[in-house]
């Protein structure tokens, strides 16, 4: 599979680089994603890396992508809650329960798999771009060092 990015990539990245916290770049990028499994540790690490990283665009890219992915998760969960509230107001009872918990479960599993996949790709040193949010993260991470 070919890379969605220009040949040569950015000047810094996972190839032996270190983060501002002293971690290997690939480990720092992976922790941004997999930290979300433990509440919001990934979000906190992503914010720390965005603030402290001056040179390492690889970690910045994955930190931004994780923040956008987490934001999408939160928005979807809010929409499910609104749908559940509407169904409760309509007195749909057990149907409301099944639909809301079914959606919570499906969305939760999908995002868990996305965080794991992106974390594995980041640990492997890949500039793995998720659909939609990957381009946004790539553009922002690229412009910050220009």
C-alpha positions as a Markdown table, in Angstrom:
| # | Residue | x | y | z |
|---|---|---|---|---|
| 1 | Unk | 0.0 | 0.0 | 0.0 |
| 2 | Unk | 1.4 | 3.4 | -1.0 |
| 3 | Unk | 1.8 | 6.2 | 1.4 |
| 4 | Unk | -0.7 | 9.1 | 1.2 |
| 5 | Unk | 2.1 | 11.6 | 1.8 |
| 6 | Unk | 4.8 | 13.0 | -0.4 |
| 7 | Unk | 8.0 | 11.0 | -0.9 |
| 8 | Unk | 10.6 | 11.5 | 1.7 |
| 9 | Unk | 8.1 | 12.7 | 4.3 |
| 10 | Unk | 8.9 | 15.3 | 6.9 |
| 11 | Unk | 12.4 | 16.0 | 8.2 |
| 12 | Unk | 11.7 | 14.5 | 11.6 |
| 13 | Unk | 9.6 | 11.6 | 12.7 |
| 14 | Unk | 9.7 | 8.1 | 14.1 |
| 15 | Unk | 13.0 | 7.2 | 12.7 |
| 16 | Unk | 15.0 | 7.3 | 15.9 |
| 17 | Unk | 13.7 | 10.7 | 17.0 |
| 18 | Unk | 12.8 | 11.5 | 20.6 |
| 19 | Unk | 10.0 | 13.5 | 22.0 |
| 20 | Unk | 10.4 | 16.5 | 24.3 |
| 21 | Unk | 9.6 | 14.1 | 27.2 |
| 22 | Unk | 12.5 | 11.8 | 26.3 |
| 23 | Unk | 10.3 | 9.0 | 24.8 |
| 24 | Unk | 11.0 | 7.4 | 21.4 |
| 25 | Unk | 8.8 | 9.2 | 18.8 |
| 26 | Unk | 6.9 | 6.0 | 17.9 |
| 27 | Unk | 6.2 | 5.2 | 21.5 |
| 28 | Unk | 4.9 | 8.8 | 22.2 |
| 29 | Unk | 2.7 | 8.7 | 19.2 |
| 30 | Unk | 1.3 | 5.3 | 20.2 |
| 31 | Unk | 0.6 | 6.4 | 23.7 |
| 32 | Unk | -1.5 | 9.3 | 22.4 |
| 33 | Unk | -4.0 | 6.7 | 21.0 |
| 34 | Unk | -3.8 | 3.8 | 23.4 |
| 35 | Unk | -3.9 | 6.2 | 26.4 |
| 36 | Unk | -7.6 | 6.7 | 25.6 |
| 37 | Unk | -8.3 | 3.2 | 26.8 |
| 38 | Unk | -7.5 | 4.5 | 30.3 |
| 39 | Unk | -10.1 | 7.3 | 30.5 |
| 40 | Unk | -8.6 | 10.3 | 28.9 |
| 41 | Unk | -4.8 | 9.8 | 29.4 |
| 42 | Unk | -4.4 | 9.9 | 25.6 |
| 43 | Unk | -6.1 | 13.3 | 25.3 |
| 44 | Unk | -3.9 | 14.6 | 28.1 |
| 45 | Unk | -0.7 | 13.2 | 26.5 |
| 46 | Unk | -1.8 | 14.6 | 23.1 |
| 47 | Unk | -2.2 | 18.1 | 24.5 |
| 48 | Unk | 1.1 | 17.8 | 26.3 |
| 49 | Unk | 2.9 | 16.8 | 23.1 |
| 50 | Unk | 1.2 | 19.6 | 21.1 |
| 51 | Unk | 2.4 | 22.1 | 23.6 |
| 52 | Unk | 5.9 | 20.8 | 24.2 |
| 53 | Unk | 7.0 | 19.4 | 20.8 |
| 54 | Unk | 8.9 | 21.9 | 18.7 |
| 55 | Unk | 10.6 | 19.7 | 16.1 |
| 56 | Unk | 8.9 | 16.3 | 16.0 |
| 57 | Unk | 6.1 | 16.5 | 13.4 |
| 58 | Unk | 5.5 | 12.8 | 13.6 |
| 59 | Unk | 4.3 | 13.0 | 17.2 |
| 60 | Unk | 2.4 | 16.3 | 16.6 |
| 61 | Unk | 0.6 | 14.7 | 13.7 |
| 62 | Unk | -0.5 | 11.7 | 15.8 |
| 63 | Unk | -1.4 | 13.9 | 18.8 |
| 64 | Unk | -3.6 | 16.0 | 16.6 |
| 65 | Unk | -5.2 | 13.1 | 14.9 |
| 66 | Unk | -6.0 | 11.5 | 18.2 |
| 67 | Unk | -7.6 | 14.7 | 19.5 |
| 68 | Unk | -9.8 | 14.9 | 16.3 |
| 69 | Unk | -10.7 | 11.2 | 16.7 |
| 70 | Unk | -11.6 | 11.7 | 20.3 |
| 71 | Unk | -13.6 | 14.8 | 19.5 |
| 72 | Unk | -15.6 | 12.8 | 16.9 |
| 73 | Unk | -16.2 | 10.1 | 19.5 |
| 74 | Unk | -17.5 | 12.7 | 22.0 |
| 75 | Unk | -19.8 | 14.3 | 19.3 |
| 76 | Unk | -21.2 | 10.9 | 18.4 |
| 77 | Unk | -21.9 | 10.0 | 22.0 |
| 78 | Unk | -23.7 | 13.4 | 22.5 |
| 79 | Unk | -25.8 | 12.7 | 19.5 |
| 80 | Unk | -26.7 | 9.2 | 20.8 |
| 81 | Unk | -27.7 | 10.8 | 24.1 |
| 82 | Unk | -29.9 | 13.3 | 22.4 |
| 83 | Unk | -31.5 | 10.5 | 20.4 |
| 84 | Unk | -32.0 | 8.5 | 23.6 |
| 85 | Unk | -33.6 | 11.6 | 25.3 |
| 86 | Unk | -36.0 | 12.1 | 22.3 |
| 87 | Unk | -37.0 | 8.4 | 22.4 |
| 88 | Unk | -37.5 | 8.6 | 26.2 |
| 89 | Unk | -39.8 | 11.7 | 25.7 |
| 90 | Unk | -41.7 | 9.7 | 23.1 |
| 91 | Unk | -42.2 | 6.9 | 25.8 |
| 92 | Unk | -40.6 | 4.2 | 23.6 |
| 93 | Unk | -39.3 | 2.4 | 26.8 |
| 94 | Unk | -37.5 | -0.8 | 26.0 |
| 95 | Unk | -36.9 | 0.2 | 22.3 |
| 96 | Unk | -35.2 | 3.3 | 23.5 |
| 97 | Unk | -33.0 | 1.2 | 25.8 |
| 98 | Unk | -32.1 | -1.3 | 23.1 |
| 99 | Unk | -31.3 | 1.4 | 20.5 |
| 100 | Unk | -29.3 | 3.6 | 22.8 |
| 101 | Unk | -27.2 | 0.8 | 24.4 |
| 102 | Unk | -26.8 | -0.8 | 20.9 |
| 103 | Unk | -25.4 | 2.5 | 19.5 |
| 104 | Unk | -23.2 | 3.1 | 22.6 |
| 105 | Unk | -21.8 | -0.4 | 22.2 |
| 106 | Unk | -21.2 | -0.2 | 18.4 |
| 107 | Unk | -19.7 | 3.3 | 18.5 |
| 108 | Unk | -17.5 | 2.3 | 21.5 |
| 109 | Unk | -16.2 | -0.8 | 19.7 |
| 110 | Unk | -15.5 | 1.0 | 16.5 |
| 111 | Unk | -13.5 | 3.8 | 18.2 |
| 112 | Unk | -11.7 | 1.3 | 20.4 |
| 113 | Unk | -10.6 | -0.5 | 17.2 |
| 114 | Unk | -9.6 | 2.8 | 15.6 |
| 115 | Unk | -7.5 | 3.8 | 18.6 |
| 116 | Unk | -5.8 | 0.4 | 18.7 |
| 117 | Unk | -5.2 | 0.4 | 14.9 |
| 118 | Unk | -3.8 | 3.9 | 14.9 |
| 119 | Unk | -1.7 | 3.2 | 17.9 |
| 120 | Unk | -0.2 | 0.1 | 16.3 |
| 121 | Unk | 0.5 | 2.0 | 13.1 |
| 122 | Unk | 2.1 | 4.9 | 15.0 |
| 123 | Unk | 4.3 | 2.5 | 17.0 |
| 124 | Unk | 5.4 | 1.0 | 13.6 |
| 125 | Unk | 6.6 | 4.5 | 12.6 |
| 126 | Unk | 3.9 | 4.9 | 10.0 |
| 127 | Unk | 2.2 | 8.2 | 9.1 |
| 128 | Unk | -1.1 | 6.5 | 9.1 |
| 129 | Unk | -3.9 | 8.8 | 8.1 |
| 130 | Unk | -7.4 | 8.1 | 9.3 |
| 131 | Unk | -10.2 | 9.1 | 6.8 |
| 132 | Unk | -11.4 | 12.7 | 7.0 |
| 133 | Unk | -9.5 | 13.8 | 10.1 |
| 134 | Unk | -6.1 | 12.6 | 8.9 |
| 135 | Unk | -5.8 | 15.3 | 6.3 |
| 136 | Unk | -6.8 | 17.9 | 8.8 |
| 137 | Unk | -4.2 | 16.7 | 11.3 |
| 138 | Unk | -1.6 | 16.5 | 8.5 |
| 139 | Unk | -2.2 | 20.0 | 7.3 |
| 140 | Unk | -2.0 | 21.5 | 10.8 |
| 141 | Unk | 1.1 | 19.5 | 11.9 |
| 142 | Unk | 2.8 | 20.5 | 8.6 |
| 143 | Unk | 2.0 | 24.3 | 8.9 |
| 144 | Unk | 3.2 | 24.6 | 12.5 |
| 145 | Unk | 6.8 | 24.0 | 11.5 |
| 146 | Unk | 6.8 | 26.1 | 8.4 |
